Every structure is written in C-alpha cells, then in structure tokens.
Amino acid sequence: MLLQRKEDGILVKVVEINDMINPSQPQIMIQVQAGEEEQDAEMMEKCDLAFPSGENLPVCWMNPDYRQQ
C-alpha cells in the first residue's frame, strides 16, 4: 500500500498492512519511495501519513476508541 507523508508529499510504502489497519499501533514500518534503490525501512507515526489523494487515514485505523466519541 502506498501512502504519502503529509509534511512533504513523498510517497511511502507500508511494509506490513496489518499494522496499518490496527488502531492500537500508533507507528508503522514504511519505506520511502524515492530514488532508484530500495530504501531502508523506518518507523513513522500514522498521524503523519495520508492517502496519495491527500485524504486523511480513517479514524478507525488510528484510534481504538473511535466508536466512543
């Protein structure tokens, strides 16, 4: 799955999709999609990511208590 960093719009690849949709995981492993070589994986906060269209990630992916609000 490709997402983009909110700060600069650079595309990143989510390493493990299950971590992405788990609301108890505030951080996920990503790989920056820049340059010709595969970049090293790094941790990133989910709140700093968005879909390539610019739309924010679903609340149910970020907040385990989203139904309580």
Order of alpha helices (4+ residues) and beta strands (2+ residues): beta-beta-alpha-beta-beta-beta-alpha
